[in-house]
Amino acid sequence: MANFSTFERSLIDKLLLLDDTGSLLVMNNILEFSFDDFNHMYIDDIDDCQCTLNLEERYFAQKEEAGGVEAISEIFEGANKKFLLMSQLFTYLINNKYLIVSGHIDCNFIGIKGNTRYITYTNLDIEVANFIWKYCDKRFTPTESLKKFVRNGYKTDEELALEAQTEKIKASSLHSNIALAVSLSGLVVSIIIPLFVTAKVELVNKKFNVGITGESSIKTFSVASSVTTQKMLKAKVSKRYLLTSNQNNSCSNIVLTEAQFNNLMNTLKNSKENTVEQRELNEASTLHAPLPR
C-alpha cells in the first residue's frame, strides 16, 4: 500500500464516512463533502479533454474584496490542484482493487447550479478533465481491504507484523545491552578496587621448643605466600620443614619455617657439642683423681 499524504488520507476518511452513513458515493457528493469552495461552483461541458469550472459571481466578489487577485487565483488554481491529486488517488485505489467502480447515472454537470450569475474558468488540466469525464457518472464502493487498512492506522497486516517483530528485536537488544553493561561494570570494578585497597599483613613470630626423640624425620617443602599492596601484587616463595616424630605409637607433625629449622639445628648442634665436652671432662677427672689411701 502506498504511503498516503495528509490530503489523500482526508479524502479517504471522508469517502469511508460517506459510505458508513449510507450516502451515494458519486463524484458530485464526494466533491461537495470534501471541498468547501465546491458548494459555490459546478462543472459542466464535460468531455475527455476539457471541462468548464463555474464560480458564483458574488462569491468571486467576496474573495476578491477580502484577498484581491491572489485569493481568486487561489480558488481556481487550488481547485485544479485538488482535482488532480484526487484523480491520482482514485486511479491508484481503483487499479489496486481498493475501490470498486460500478453503475451509470445520468449526469450533465457536477455540483450545485443555482439561479445566479457565474464566472467561468476553462484552464483545468487535461488529466483533471479526463478523470471527471471518466467517473462523473459512476458509483464508488470501498472494499473491506481499504477499510481494514484505514482502521489499522493506514498500515497493512505485513507492516504491523514487521513493527511487532522490530519491537521484539529492540526489547531483546535492550536486555542484551543491559546484561553486557552489568558484565562490563563488574569487570571494571574487579580491576579498579584492588588499586585502591591496601591489605594489612602482620607476621607473627612464634617460638617452638622442640626436642627430637624417638623416631623422627624432617621433610622440606615450599609454600607460596602473597601480599597485596595498594599498587602491585608481590608473591614470595618460602621453604618449610615438616618435622614428623613417632614415639610411643603416636605420630606428631610440626611445620617449621626455614629460620625456625635453622635455630633448631643450631640448638641440637650446641647440645651435642656440650654433651661431648662434658663427657670428656668427666673422663679427665676420672683419670686424674687421687688414689684412695
Beta strands, then each sheet from edge to edge (+ up, - down):
strand 1: 41-44
strand 2: 52-56
strand 3: 99-102
strand 4: 110-111
strand 5: 118-121
strand 6: 139-142
strand 7: 215-228
strand 8: 233-247
strand 9: 250-257
sheet 1: 4+ 1- 2+ 5-
sheet 2: 3+ 6-
sheet 3: 7+ 8- 9+
end
